[in-house]
Structures are given as structure tokens and as C-alpha cells.
Amino acid sequence: MRELTAEPVTGPVAHHGEGPVWHPSWAGVRWVDMLAGDILELAGGEVRRTHVGDVAAAFRPRRGGGVVLAAERNLLLLDDDLRCERDLGPVWSDPGVRFNDGGCTPDGAFWCGTMAYDERPGAGTLFRLGPDLAVEPVLAGVTVSNGFCPDPTGTRVYYIDTPTGRIDVFDLDAGPTARRPFAGVTGGHPDGLTVDAEGGVWVALWEGSAVHRYTPDGRLDARVPLPVSRVTACTFGGPGLDTLYVTTSAEGADRGAEPLAGALFALTPGVRGLPVLEFAG
């Protein structure tokens, strides 16, 4: 198994860094400081912070410009300056549940899942926001809905419900109720994930101090150790999509033992990523 080296590209700027996204129209990679309700952007070596809501759970670029954002319970359409153009309203009423992680599919839909603040089992749901702005639940009874990313063909999607300890996969035409195990994850709890151009699946390990890469047949073939226990998500970026960016969390961390908790890390793993899929609404 290969072992790769990541380096910090920021200081510990986030309390709970998550959901990195690269788009060529932006100045640099963006990610969220989730519970602060902020989107961060690394531009010219500086981190710009924009407050966008009570919670900034997950976001994706829109085809017409701006971004779609999952806040705490609402879905928002933001403009290019990250100002709210339209609030689609709360998707549910329970204040003990929040959005957590998501992504888009080739049809231009934005999928985002939820979890309870107290992580009670089965309280989460995976939702689909269509380009027509209609929201529908597509998978109920999950606990911590997490990583979501299609494969290079766009016909299959990798998905994580963290307490299961595995990465699942489902055929897009069959839907997530027909998901099946892809790979078991050891050494930490599977969190956010991304897929490279060769079909490799990269997953961040919460309480695992690492990112793992799995081959398309589910075999672990690379590991990226990090000096932070709570590794949250990863994405490919840069003009050539050849840099892997990794977010981390300082939530519950001992700052003395983990001074870089909350920093953004990067590495060049020798494989390229896929362009981010955009929301069509």
C-alpha cells in the first residue's frame, strides 16, 4: 500500500472544516466552517470567510452562476458573491436535525443528507433537490448521512452512512434504496469522499487521522496520514485537478496535542480528479 504525504496550506482556520469544492470560476478552493455558517476560500495564500447562514453544511456551484447551499434545515440559492437570492424554506420542522453532506449528479440535481445533532440512530434522511427546485426524500432511516459522489461514468454513486463503517454504492437509475456495500473502512469512521478520474475512491477518516484510497474493485491501495484525528472530507482541485485538498475539524480536539486541527491540507497524489458536477437550478 502506498503512503502519501500531505502538507498544511492554511493554519487552523476552521472549527469544523468540511465539504471542499473546486470550480474554475472561483479564485481558489472553497470549503465550509460548518457550524459557524461560513464558506471559506483560499485565494492567493489568504483565506476569505463569508457568512452565509446559521449552518453551512454543503454547497455546489450552479450552472448559471452562484451556488446552492444546504444550511441547517433550509436550501438556499446564492449569487456569485454568496448573497442569498432565494431561500427555498425549511425542508423539515425538527430543530434537532440538520443537513450534513451532499453533492450533485449528472442530471443537475443536488443531493444532501441529514443527521441529528445528538446522532440518534435513524434520524437522518437523504434528500434530492431537482433542477425544478422540487425537494423529495429518497432514503430515510440513516444516522449520519455523509460522503456522496458519482463515479466517472456518472451512472453509479458512492454514499456513506458513517456508523455503518463502510462505503456503499448504488446505481443512479435504481436509487439509494438499492445501495450495496462497496468497501469496509477500518482505522476510523468514514466521512466525506471524492472519486478520481481512474475510479478510485478517496475517503476521509473521522477519528482516523488519514485519508484512504480504494480501487474501483474496493481494495485499499493508498493512505494519507495526517497530524489531526478528525479528518472530514476531500476533493480534487487546481487547474489540472491534480491536487487533493483535505479538510479537518477542531471540534473536540486538544489544541495542544493537535495544533493543526481545523487546517486545510493538500497533496499531489499522482492521479487527477473529476470536474465538480453543477446544480442546474
Backbone as CSV, one residue per row, in Angstrom:
resi,resn,N_x,N_y,N_z,CA_x,CA_y,CA_z,C_x,C_y,C_z
1,MET,0.843,-1.191,0.000,0.000,0.000,0.000,0.878,1.242,0.000
2,ARG,0.529,2.201,-0.860,1.286,3.455,-0.933,0.942,4.352,0.254
3,GLU,1.935,5.095,0.737,1.688,6.109,1.751,2.099,7.452,1.179
4,LEU,1.177,8.399,1.178,1.374,9.707,0.576,1.470,10.770,1.660
5,THR,2.065,11.902,1.325,2.303,12.968,2.307,1.508,14.210,1.956
6,ALA,0.773,14.714,2.928,0.032,15.967,2.778,0.685,17.052,3.617
7,GLU,0.553,18.285,3.175,1.092,19.433,3.896,-0.033,20.435,4.172
8,PRO,0.035,21.151,5.288,-0.976,22.178,5.547,-0.805,23.350,4.591
9,VAL,-1.920,23.856,4.073,-1.869,25.038,3.212,-2.554,26.233,3.880
10,THR,-3.127,26.009,5.062,-3.624,27.091,5.906,-3.284,26.740,7.345
11,GLY,-3.470,27.705,8.218,-3.438,27.416,9.638,-4.768,26.806,10.068
12,PRO,-4.984,26.649,11.367,-6.224,26.054,11.873,-7.375,27.059,11.808
13,VAL,-7.849,27.335,10.602,-8.783,28.445,10.371,-10.240,28.081,10.627
14,ALA,-10.556,26.781,10.704,-11.949,26.359,10.860,-12.137,25.608,12.167
15,HIS,-13.302,25.791,12.761,-13.663,24.958,13.909,-14.083,23.572,13.426
16,HIS,-14.927,23.547,12.397,-15.350,22.270,11.824,-15.312,22.395,10.303
17,GLY,-14.107,22.266,9.754,-13.920,22.334,8.310,-14.527,21.126,7.631
18,GLU,-15.191,21.352,6.509,-15.885,20.280,5.784,-16.061,20.678,4.322
19,GLY,-16.482,19.691,3.526,-17.035,19.904,2.198,-16.243,20.723,1.213
20,PRO,-14.960,20.441,0.946,-14.211,21.252,-0.016,-14.736,21.064,-1.443
21,VAL,-14.702,22.154,-2.215,-15.186,22.153,-3.604,-14.257,23.040,-4.433
22,TRP,-13.924,22.560,-5.632,-13.136,23.369,-6.563,-13.991,23.666,-7.789
23,HIS,-13.951,24.913,-8.252,-14.607,25.280,-9.510,-13.719,26.296,-10.217
24,PRO,-13.541,26.169,-11.533,-12.583,27.049,-12.227,-12.963,28.526,-12.208
25,SER,-14.211,28.866,-11.930,-14.615,30.270,-11.900,-14.264,30.955,-10.585
26,TRP,-13.851,30.180,-9.585,-13.536,30.758,-8.279,-12.057,31.087,-8.179
27,ALA,-11.706,31.909,-7.214,-10.307,32.284,-7.017,-9.480,31.127,-6.474
28,GLY,-10.116,30.201,-5.785,-9.407,29.061,-5.210,-10.396,28.069,-4.642
29,VAL,-9.869,27.064,-3.982,-10.731,26.047,-3.396,-11.596,26.679,-2.298
30,ARG,-12.830,26.207,-2.209,-13.741,26.651,-1.160,-14.122,25.472,-0.282
31,TRP,-14.420,25.772,0.964,-14.903,24.760,1.888,-15.725,25.458,2.960
32,VAL,-16.324,24.703,3.869,-17.167,25.323,4.893,-16.546,25.190,6.272
33,ASP,-16.833,26.198,7.099,-16.698,26.074,8.547,-18.137,25.872,9.005
34,MET,-18.534,24.613,9.072,-19.947,24.250,9.036,-20.803,24.906,10.105
35,LEU,-20.443,24.727,11.354,-21.301,25.199,12.438,-21.183,26.704,12.666
36,ALA,-20.173,27.319,12.054,-20.081,28.782,12.068,-20.943,29.400,10.977
37,GLY,-21.396,28.589,10.032,-22.214,29.090,8.939,-21.434,29.860,7.895
38,ASP,-20.162,29.511,7.690,-19.289,30.267,6.793,-18.769,29.408,5.651
39,ILE,-18.613,30.043,4.486,-17.850,29.459,3.381,-16.484,30.133,3.360
40,LEU,-15.430,29.323,3.314,-14.055,29.805,3.260,-13.518,29.605,1.844
41,GLU,-12.612,30.490,1.431,-11.984,30.377,0.116,-10.500,30.706,0.245
42,LEU,-9.665,29.820,-0.287,-8.223,30.050,-0.279,-7.846,30.733,-1.577
43,ALA,-7.461,31.991,-1.490,-7.156,32.781,-2.678,-5.857,33.536,-2.462
44,GLY,-4.862,33.246,-3.289,-3.585,33.936,-3.181,-2.906,33.761,-1.846
45,GLY,-3.091,32.616,-1.242,-2.474,32.335,0.037,-3.242,32.865,1.228
46,GLU,-4.326,33.587,0.986,-5.145,34.139,2.063,-6.494,33.423,2.098
47,VAL,-7.054,33.320,3.295,-8.360,32.693,3.459,-9.415,33.774,3.610
48,ARG,-10.388,33.762,2.695,-11.521,34.680,2.778,-12.700,33.938,3.379
49,ARG,-13.390,34.584,4.291,-14.510,33.973,5.009,-15.774,34.776,4.740
50,THR,-16.838,34.075,4.319,-18.123,34.718,4.065,-19.199,34.002,4.865
51,HIS,-19.923,34.755,5.668,-21.009,34.169,6.462,-22.237,34.006,5.567
52,VAL,-22.789,32.795,5.519,-23.884,32.505,4.587,-25.134,31.955,5.264
53,GLY,-25.078,31.621,6.548,-26.271,31.082,7.184,-26.004,30.623,8.595
54,ASP,-27.045,30.083,9.222,-26.888,29.562,10.576,-25.932,28.379,10.604
55,VAL,-26.048,27.531,9.602,-25.144,26.402,9.370,-24.815,26.410,7.884
56,ALA,-23.578,26.098,7.531,-23.198,25.910,6.124,-22.774,24.458,5.983
57,ALA,-23.726,23.611,5.619,-23.466,22.174,5.628,-22.749,21.709,4.369
58,ALA,-23.301,22.045,3.198,-22.717,21.595,1.935,-23.165,22.540,0.834
59,PHE,-22.366,22.662,-0.209,-22.716,23.544,-1.327,-22.124,23.009,-2.615
60,ARG,-22.693,23.456,-3.719,-22.168,23.144,-5.040,-22.400,24.343,-5.959
61,PRO,-21.555,24.512,-6.990,-21.781,25.600,-7.939,-23.056,25.359,-8.737
62,ARG,-23.686,26.460,-9.156,-24.841,26.400,-10.040,-24.388,26.659,-11.479
63,ARG,-25.058,26.029,-12.425,-24.657,26.176,-13.823,-24.760,27.611,-14.313
64,GLY,-25.709,28.361,-13.775,-25.880,29.741,-14.203,-25.108,30.742,-13.372
65,GLY,-24.271,30.276,-12.470,-23.529,31.148,-11.576,-24.072,31.094,-10.168
66,GLY,-23.218,31.378,-9.189,-23.599,31.271,-7.794,-23.493,29.841,-7.299
67,VAL,-24.092,29.591,-6.131,-24.031,28.250,-5.539,-25.382,27.893,-4.943
68,VAL,-25.596,26.584,-4.783,-26.699,26.077,-3.983,-26.105,25.655,-2.644
69,LEU,-26.783,26.030,-1.562,-26.273,25.782,-0.218,-27.312,25.065,0.620
70,ALA,-26.889,24.012,1.298,-27.687,23.404,2.357,-27.269,24.064,3.656
71,ALA,-28.186,24.809,4.262,-27.932,25.435,5.549,-28.356,24.450,6.647
72,GLU,-28.929,24.926,7.748,-29.300,23.985,8.805,-30.474,23.113,8.373
73,ARG,-31.609,23.738,8.044,-32.773,22.988,7.562,-33.281,23.526,6.225
74,ASN,-32.681,24.596,5.737,-33.139,25.241,4.509,-32.163,25.018,3.373
75,LEU,-32.675,25.092,2.159,-31.856,25.102,0.958,-31.903,26.506,0.375
76,LEU,-30.719,27.050,0.055,-30.602,28.438,-0.393,-29.925,28.488,-1.757
77,LEU,-30.350,29.433,-2.585,-29.665,29.746,-3.834,-28.919,31.056,-3.622
78,LEU,-27.597,31.015,-3.768,-26.746,32.186,-3.561,-26.222,32.684,-4.897
79,ASP,-25.914,33.993,-4.964,-25.347,34.552,-6.189,-23.825,34.395,-6.189
80,ASP,-23.172,35.014,-7.166,-21.716,34.866,-7.288,-20.968,35.433,-6.090
81,ASP,-21.572,36.391,-5.392,-20.949,36.985,-4.216,-21.392,36.310,-2.923
82,LEU,-22.058,35.164,-3.050,-22.520,34.349,-1.925,-23.594,35.058,-1.097
83,ARG,-24.356,35.930,-1.759,-25.520,36.545,-1.132,-26.766,35.764,-1.513
84,CYS,-27.705,35.659,-0.597,-28.890,34.847,-0.827,-29.798,35.479,-1.881
85,GLU,-30.055,34.722,-2.949,-31.022,35.125,-3.963,-32.411,34.586,-3.634
86,ARG,-32.431,33.365,-3.108,-33.719,32.728,-2.820,-33.557,31.694,-1.729
87,ASP,-34.426,31.758,-0.744,-34.489,30.767,0.327,-35.667,29.853,0.019
88,LEU,-35.376,28.578,-0.213,-36.434,27.635,-0.566,-37.224,27.172,0.640
89,GLY,-36.854,27.654,1.832,-37.612,27.347,3.037,-37.140,26.079,3.719
90,PRO,-37.625,25.850,4.949,-37.217,24.645,5.676,-37.761,23.379,5.031
91,VAL,-36.933,22.353,5.016,-37.316,21.075,4.411,-38.043,20.194,5.416
92,TRP,-37.794,20.402,6.707,-38.474,19.688,7.783,-38.556,20.628,8.980
93,SER,-39.257,20.200,10.031,-39.513,21.095,11.155,-38.681,20.812,12.401
94,ASP,-38.117,19.624,12.530,-37.412,19.231,13.750,-36.105,20.008,13.886
95,PRO,-35.958,20.880,14.898,-34.723,21.653,15.059,-33.544,20.822,15.532
96,GLY,-33.778,19.582,15.912,-32.697,18.709,16.352,-31.996,17.990,15.227
97,VAL,-32.390,18.261,13.976,-31.804,17.618,12.797,-31.268,18.701,11.873
98,ARG,-30.098,18.463,11.283,-29.503,19.426,10.360,-28.991,18.725,9.111
99,PHE,-28.835,19.505,8.041,-28.141,18.997,6.855,-26.682,18.710,7.207
100,ASN,-26.058,17.798,6.439,-24.676,17.444,6.732,-23.759,17.421,5.517
101,ASP,-24.051,16.621,4.495,-23.124,16.493,3.369,-23.920,16.160,2.120
102,GLY,-23.356,16.488,0.953,-24.074,16.215,-0.282,-23.234,16.437,-1.508
103,GLY,-23.892,16.369,-2.662,-23.226,16.554,-3.939,-24.242,16.486,-5.057
104,CYS,-23.779,16.670,-6.283,-24.664,16.682,-7.443,-24.483,15.430,-8.284
105,THR,-25.496,15.145,-9.082,-25.472,14.065,-10.063,-25.497,14.671,-11.470
106,PRO,-25.165,13.880,-12.508,-25.053,14.459,-13.856,-26.322,15.111,-14.386
107,ASP,-27.487,14.764,-13.842,-28.731,15.383,-14.290,-28.939,16.778,-13.699
108,GLY,-27.979,17.256,-12.910,-28.066,18.593,-12.347,-28.805,18.685,-11.042
109,ALA,-29.133,17.553,-10.429,-29.789,17.545,-9.123,-28.754,17.669,-8.010
110,PHE,-29.161,18.263,-6.903,-28.325,18.385,-5.704,-28.908,17.472,-4.641
111,TRP,-28.093,16.542,-4.165,-28.496,15.584,-3.140,-27.795,15.963,-1.842
112,CYS,-28.516,15.986,-0.742,-27.892,16.310,0.532,-28.599,15.558,1.649
113,GLY,-27.813,14.994,2.552,-28.351,14.199,3.642,-28.291,14.917,4.964
114,THR,-28.954,14.324,5.946,-29.090,14.953,7.252,-28.605,14.033,8.369
115,MET,-28.546,14.609,9.566,-28.221,13.860,10.775,-28.791,14.619,11.966
116,ALA,-29.036,13.916,13.054,-29.449,14.572,14.293,-28.221,15.127,14.996
117,TYR,-28.388,16.258,15.662,-27.281,16.828,16.435,-26.782,15.828,17.475
118,ASP,-27.695,15.039,18.049,-27.271,14.050,19.042,-26.925,12.706,18.416
119,GLU,-26.923,12.653,17.074,-26.544,11.464,16.304,-27.417,10.250,16.632
120,ARG,-28.665,10.485,17.013,-29.534,9.351,17.315,-29.766,8.523,16.054
121,PRO,-29.749,7.198,16.205,-29.842,6.312,15.045,-31.138,6.494,14.262
122,GLY,-30.997,6.491,12.951,-32.150,6.506,12.075,-32.838,7.833,11.895
123,ALA,-32.291,8.913,12.454,-32.960,10.217,12.378,-32.661,10.957,11.080
124,GLY,-31.727,10.462,10.285,-31.310,11.160,9.079,-32.048,10.713,7.835
125,THR,-32.042,11.587,6.835,-32.683,11.331,5.547,-31.802,11.901,4.442
126,LEU,-31.761,11.229,3.311,-31.103,11.768,2.126,-32.181,12.395,1.243
127,PHE,-31.980,13.684,0.885,-32.934,14.418,0.058,-32.336,14.699,-1.317
128,ARG,-33.226,14.864,-2.298,-32.829,15.259,-3.649,-33.551,16.550,-4.010
129,LEU,-32.757,17.586,-4.368,-33.293,18.840,-4.872,-33.130,18.833,-6.385
130,GLY,-34.252,18.784,-7.108,-34.184,18.734,-8.559,-33.932,20.095,-9.176
131,PRO,-33.546,20.135,-10.453,-33.367,21.419,-11.143,-34.633,22.276,-11.158
132,ASP,-35.804,21.632,-10.985,-37.062,22.373,-10.906,-37.338,22.897,-9.502
133,LEU,-36.371,22.707,-8.586,-36.417,23.160,-7.188,-37.402,22.366,-6.331
134,ALA,-37.853,21.220,-6.838,-38.678,20.324,-6.028,-37.771,19.470,-5.152
135,VAL,-38.134,19.339,-3.867,-37.349,18.566,-2.907,-38.101,17.284,-2.575
136,GLU,-37.383,16.167,-2.596,-38.013,14.906,-2.234,-37.061,14.072,-1.383
137,PRO,-37.587,13.368,-0.363,-36.759,12.420,0.380,-36.568,11.165,-0.454
138,VAL,-35.332,10.669,-0.513,-35.054,9.488,-1.327,-34.515,8.319,-0.505
139,LEU,-34.108,8.575,0.733,-33.628,7.498,1.600,-33.805,7.939,3.043
140,ALA,-34.620,7.199,3.784,-34.868,7.514,5.187,-34.152,6.517,6.086
141,GLY,-34.098,6.829,7.389,-33.574,5.893,8.373,-32.070,5.794,8.444
142,VAL,-31.355,6.789,7.908,-29.895,6.799,8.051,-29.535,7.577,9.313
143,THR,-28.297,7.481,9.741,-27.903,8.119,11.004,-27.027,9.341,10.783
144,VAL,-25.911,9.190,10.089,-25.052,10.335,9.747,-24.807,10.272,8.242
145,SER,-25.686,10.914,7.493,-25.570,10.895,6.034,-24.332,11.680,5.636
146,ASN,-23.450,11.034,4.888,-22.149,11.644,4.625,-21.767,11.530,3.162
147,GLY,-20.487,11.219,2.870,-19.934,11.319,1.534,-20.873,10.906,0.415
148,PHE,-20.896,11.698,-0.664,-21.767,11.465,-1.802,-21.024,11.898,-3.051
149,CYS,-20.759,10.968,-3.981,-20.037,11.335,-5.203,-20.254,10.278,-6.285
150,PRO,-20.652,10.687,-7.500,-20.767,9.730,-8.605,-19.405,9.226,-9.065
151,ASP,-19.435,8.071,-9.746,-18.220,7.516,-10.339,-17.967,8.203,-11.688
152,PRO,-16.829,7.901,-12.361,-16.512,8.604,-13.612,-17.545,8.423,-14.713
153,THR,-18.324,7.342,-14.693,-19.341,7.134,-15.727,-20.605,7.946,-15.455
154,GLY,-20.783,8.399,-14.214,-21.980,9.119,-13.840,-23.200,8.249,-13.653
155,THR,-23.011,6.940,-13.691,-24.148,6.023,-13.564,-24.264,5.408,-12.182
156,ARG,-23.190,5.502,-11.402,-23.200,4.963,-10.040,-22.779,6.049,-9.070
157,VAL,-23.256,5.936,-7.835,-22.939,6.920,-6.799,-22.408,6.209,-5.562
158,TYR,-21.308,6.726,-5.010,-20.788,6.253,-3.732,-21.410,7.087,-2.622
159,TYR,-21.771,6.411,-1.530,-22.516,7.071,-0.464,-22.130,6.449,0.880
160,ILE,-22.137,7.281,1.931,-21.738,6.816,3.265,-22.793,7.180,4.290
161,ASP,-23.179,6.225,5.096,-23.858,6.466,6.374,-22.822,6.063,7.416
162,THR,-22.192,7.055,8.031,-20.953,6.847,8.783,-20.977,5.681,9.773
163,PRO,-22.012,5.523,10.622,-21.950,4.441,11.617,-21.916,3.027,11.029
164,THR,-22.227,2.876,9.750,-22.141,1.540,9.149,-20.694,1.080,8.998
165,GLY,-19.743,2.044,9.007,-18.342,1.693,8.867,-17.958,1.251,7.473
166,ARG,-18.721,1.686,6.466,-18.420,1.249,5.102,-18.813,2.324,4.098
167,ILE,-18.317,2.148,2.874,-18.751,2.922,1.718,-19.742,2.057,0.955
168,ASP,-20.890,2.612,0.623,-21.870,1.922,-0.205,-21.833,2.492,-1.619
169,VAL,-22.468,1.775,-2.546,-22.599,2.245,-3.915,-23.995,1.893,-4.398
170,PHE,-24.567,2.767,-5.231,-25.848,2.427,-5.835,-25.886,2.906,-7.279
171,ASP,-26.680,2.216,-8.080,-26.898,2.614,-9.462,-27.894,3.768,-9.461
172,LEU,-27.573,4.821,-10.178,-28.395,6.016,-10.126,-29.813,5.751,-10.606
173,ASP,-29.966,4.872,-11.604,-31.315,4.606,-12.095,-32.137,3.764,-11.131
174,ALA,-31.467,3.082,-10.195,-32.186,2.279,-9.193,-32.435,3.058,-7.909
175,GLY,-31.560,4.010,-7.597,-31.735,4.836,-6.413,-31.061,4.278,-5.179
176,PRO,-30.960,5.093,-4.138,-30.188,4.711,-2.949,-30.816,3.623,-2.099
177,THR,-32.097,3.339,-2.262,-32.680,2.227,-1.503,-32.100,0.897,-1.968
178,ALA,-31.492,0.897,-3.155,-30.871,-0.321,-3.693,-29.357,-0.305,-3.509
179,ARG,-28.884,0.483,-2.545,-27.436,0.561,-2.344,-26.897,-0.774,-1.830
180,ARG,-25.608,-0.978,-2.051,-24.939,-2.213,-1.661,-23.544,-1.870,-1.164
181,PRO,-22.935,-2.703,-0.327,-21.595,-2.394,0.187,-20.553,-2.374,-0.925
182,PHE,-19.676,-1.377,-0.870,-18.537,-1.289,-1.780,-17.243,-1.666,-1.076
183,ALA,-17.002,-1.065,0.112,-15.768,-1.346,0.846,-15.984,-1.068,2.322
184,GLY,-15.500,-1.962,3.155,-15.465,-1.711,4.586,-14.291,-0.820,4.921
185,VAL,-14.474,0.055,5.889,-13.437,1.019,6.271,-12.986,0.721,7.693
186,THR,-11.687,0.568,7.887,-11.132,0.319,9.216,-10.170,1.440,9.579
187,GLY,-9.909,1.584,10.867,-8.952,2.582,11.328,-9.542,3.955,11.532
188,GLY,-10.858,4.087,11.444,-11.533,5.366,11.618,-12.939,5.265,11.071
189,HIS,-13.688,6.357,11.182,-15.075,6.368,10.721,-15.150,7.067,9.369
190,PRO,-15.739,6.447,8.347,-15.783,7.071,7.027,-16.623,8.338,7.031
191,ASP,-16.080,9.396,6.438,-16.738,10.706,6.420,-16.939,11.124,4.970
192,GLY,-16.415,12.287,4.560,-16.590,12.740,3.193,-15.711,11.975,2.219
193,LEU,-16.134,11.959,0.940,-15.352,11.220,-0.059,-15.361,11.956,-1.387
194,THR,-14.428,11.556,-2.256,-14.394,12.013,-3.630,-13.896,10.866,-4.494
195,VAL,-14.063,11.008,-5.805,-13.691,9.964,-6.758,-12.740,10.558,-7.781
196,ASP,-11.665,9.829,-8.119,-10.711,10.339,-9.101,-11.059,9.836,-10.506
197,ALA,-10.303,10.313,-11.493,-10.601,10.007,-12.885,-10.386,8.545,-13.239
198,GLU,-9.645,7.822,-12.407,-9.442,6.387,-12.625,-10.490,5.543,-11.912
199,GLY,-11.406,6.197,-11.217,-12.437,5.478,-10.476,-12.055,5.153,-9.049
200,GLY,-10.904,5.618,-8.588,-10.511,5.404,-7.204,-11.342,6.266,-6.263
201,VAL,-11.656,5.716,-5.108,-12.498,6.397,-4.127,-11.629,6.811,-2.942
202,TRP,-11.592,8.113,-2.668,-10.812,8.676,-1.570,-11.774,9.053,-0.453
203,VAL,-11.530,8.544,0.753,-12.443,8.791,1.868,-11.674,9.315,3.069
204,ALA,-12.221,10.361,3.700,-11.640,10.927,4.918,-12.086,10.111,6.123
205,LEU,-11.194,9.939,7.083,-11.479,9.117,8.258,-11.574,9.981,9.512
206,TRP,-12.794,10.169,9.995,-13.049,10.853,11.263,-12.513,9.979,12.387
207,GLU,-11.736,10.551,13.274,-11.049,9.804,14.339,-10.071,8.769,13.774
208,GLY,-9.634,8.998,12.531,-8.709,8.058,11.904,-7.415,8.678,11.435
209,SER,-7.276,10.008,11.509,-6.038,10.713,11.166,-5.520,10.360,9.778
210,ALA,-6.434,10.179,8.811,-5.975,9.740,7.497,-7.065,9.913,6.447
211,VAL,-6.618,9.843,5.189,-7.481,9.629,4.029,-7.060,8.313,3.406
212,HIS,-8.017,7.489,3.012,-7.742,6.230,2.323,-8.216,6.311,0.878
213,ARG,-7.499,5.626,-0.013,-7.961,5.447,-1.393,-8.269,3.976,-1.633
214,TYR,-9.431,3.734,-2.240,-9.839,2.379,-2.615,-9.931,2.291,-4.135
215,THR,-9.429,1.207,-4.689,-9.511,0.972,-6.127,-10.969,0.719,-6.515
216,PRO,-11.296,0.759,-7.811,-12.681,0.534,-8.227,-13.250,-0.827,-7.818
217,ASP,-12.379,-1.768,-7.488,-12.879,-3.068,-7.017,-12.902,-3.156,-5.487
218,GLY,-12.697,-2.009,-4.808,-12.851,-1.958,-3.353,-11.623,-2.308,-2.549
219,ARG,-10.445,-2.343,-3.183,-9.208,-2.693,-2.470,-8.507,-1.428,-1.992
220,LEU,-8.097,-1.395,-0.728,-7.340,-0.276,-0.178,-5.946,-0.265,-0.788
221,ASP,-5.571,0.860,-1.440,-4.250,0.875,-2.082,-3.404,2.093,-1.757
222,ALA,-3.956,3.075,-1.019,-3.149,4.239,-0.635,-3.688,4.824,0.656
223,ARG,-2.779,5.434,1.415,-3.142,6.052,2.684,-2.408,7.378,2.802
224,VAL,-3.133,8.395,3.270,-2.548,9.716,3.521,-2.661,9.995,5.017
225,PRO,-1.596,9.825,5.801,-1.675,10.144,7.234,-1.685,11.645,7.462
226,LEU,-2.388,12.076,8.500,-2.491,13.495,8.829,-2.288,13.674,10.327
227,PRO,-1.768,14.834,10.747,-1.498,15.070,12.174,-2.725,15.578,12.930
228,VAL,-3.876,15.175,12.491,-5.164,15.609,13.034,-6.064,14.382,13.095
229,SER,-6.754,14.164,14.194,-7.555,12.951,14.321,-8.850,13.011,13.519
230,ARG,-9.470,14.212,13.454,-10.782,14.317,12.821,-10.645,14.877,11.401
231,VAL,-10.444,13.974,10.477,-10.325,14.295,9.056,-11.716,14.160,8.452
232,THR,-12.160,15.177,7.706,-13.582,15.263,7.387,-13.960,15.041,5.929
233,ALA,-13.175,15.529,4.983,-13.584,15.435,3.580,-12.400,15.746,2.680
234,CYS,-12.580,15.486,1.381,-11.504,15.740,0.418,-12.101,15.993,-0.962
235,THR,-11.341,16.700,-1.791,-11.745,16.943,-3.174,-10.518,17.220,-4.015
236,PHE,-10.624,17.020,-5.310,-9.547,17.382,-6.223,-9.774,18.795,-6.741
237,GLY,-8.661,19.527,-6.904,-8.750,20.891,-7.396,-7.470,21.323,-8.067
238,GLY,-7.390,22.622,-8.329,-6.294,23.168,-9.106,-6.651,23.114,-10.587
239,PRO,-5.970,23.920,-11.412,-6.292,23.965,-12.851,-6.241,22.609,-13.529
240,GLY,-5.346,21.734,-13.075,-5.253,20.402,-13.663,-5.991,19.336,-12.884
241,LEU,-6.734,19.733,-11.858,-7.442,18.790,-10.973,-6.498,17.710,-10.441
242,ASP,-5.245,18.121,-10.160,-4.252,17.152,-9.713,-3.823,17.351,-8.261
243,THR,-4.497,18.254,-7.551,-4.230,18.472,-6.127,-5.404,17.943,-5.321
244,LEU,-5.105,17.148,-4.295,-6.148,16.677,-3.392,-6.151,17.574,-2.168
245,TYR,-7.268,18.251,-1.930,-7.440,19.090,-0.752,-8.189,18.298,0.315
246,VAL,-7.769,18.458,1.565,-8.339,17.683,2.672,-8.719,18.642,3.797
247,THR,-9.958,18.565,4.258,-10.415,19.398,5.368,-10.355,18.618,6.678
248,THR,-10.216,19.379,7.767,-10.143,18.768,9.096,-10.971,19.580,10.086
249,SER,-11.235,18.981,11.236,-12.062,19.606,12.260,-11.296,19.748,13.568
250,ALA,-11.589,20.851,14.262,-11.060,21.051,15.610,-12.114,20.761,16.663
251,GLU,-13.275,20.314,16.240,-14.363,20.033,17.183,-13.926,18.951,18.171
252,GLY,-13.890,19.276,19.444,-13.499,18.329,20.473,-12.013,18.039,20.548
253,ALA,-11.208,18.755,19.766,-9.770,18.469,19.719,-9.025,19.167,20.849
254,ASP,-7.941,18.557,21.264,-6.999,19.169,22.199,-6.030,19.995,21.365
255,ARG,-6.166,21.322,21.408,-5.337,22.184,20.565,-3.854,22.035,20.867
256,GLY,-3.525,21.690,22.106,-2.119,21.477,22.427,-1.558,20.254,21.737
257,ALA,-2.359,19.190,21.683,-1.916,17.947,21.057,-2.059,17.979,19.541
258,GLU,-3.051,18.752,19.040,-3.324,18.815,17.609,-3.399,20.282,17.174
259,PRO,-2.277,20.961,17.106,-2.307,22.394,16.786,-2.829,22.706,15.390
260,LEU,-2.831,21.721,14.482,-3.307,21.965,13.119,-4.747,21.502,12.906
261,ALA,-5.432,21.104,13.964,-6.839,20.730,13.825,-7.631,21.923,13.301
262,GLY,-8.367,21.718,12.211,-9.094,22.801,11.565,-8.378,23.400,10.372
263,ALA,-7.171,22.918,10.073,-6.420,23.404,8.907,-6.868,22.683,7.649
264,LEU,-6.565,23.289,6.506,-6.737,22.667,5.200,-5.389,22.113,4.758
265,PHE,-5.392,20.868,4.277,-4.175,20.206,3.810,-4.277,19.947,2.307
266,ALA,-3.128,19.704,1.669,-3.105,19.411,0.243,-1.957,18.479,-0.082
267,LEU,-2.129,17.735,-1.162,-1.077,16.860,-1.684,-1.302,16.650,-3.163
268,THR,-0.255,16.183,-3.845,-0.342,15.822,-5.257,-0.217,14.302,-5.341
269,PRO,-1.334,13.585,-5.477,-1.290,12.131,-5.334,-0.928,11.359,-6.586
270,GLY,-0.724,12.037,-7.729,-0.345,11.328,-8.941,-1.522,10.849,-9.765
271,VAL,-2.705,11.298,-9.454,-3.901,10.991,-10.235,-4.766,12.240,-10.241
272,ARG,-5.534,12.424,-11.285,-6.379,13.601,-11.393,-7.804,13.304,-10.910
273,GLY,-8.483,14.375,-10.559,-9.868,14.238,-10.163,-10.812,14.494,-11.326
274,LEU,-12.096,14.558,-10.998,-13.141,14.821,-11.972,-13.681,16.242,-11.762
275,PRO,-14.118,16.915,-12.810,-14.730,18.238,-12.618,-15.957,18.140,-11.715
276,VAL,-16.163,19.136,-10.886,-17.310,19.127,-9.993,-18.593,19.195,-10.821
277,LEU,-19.578,18.423,-10.425,-20.884,18.473,-11.089,-21.682,19.644,-10.515
278,GLU,-22.341,20.382,-11.402,-23.030,21.603,-11.013,-24.539,21.383,-10.848
279,PHE,-25.136,22.230,-10.025,-26.586,22.201,-9.849,-27.239,22.990,-10.973
280,ALA,-28.279,22.421,-11.567,-28.905,23.030,-12.744,-30.055,23.966,-12.415
281,GLY,-30.355,24.154,-11.126,-31.480,25.008,-10.753,-31.068,26.462,-10.538
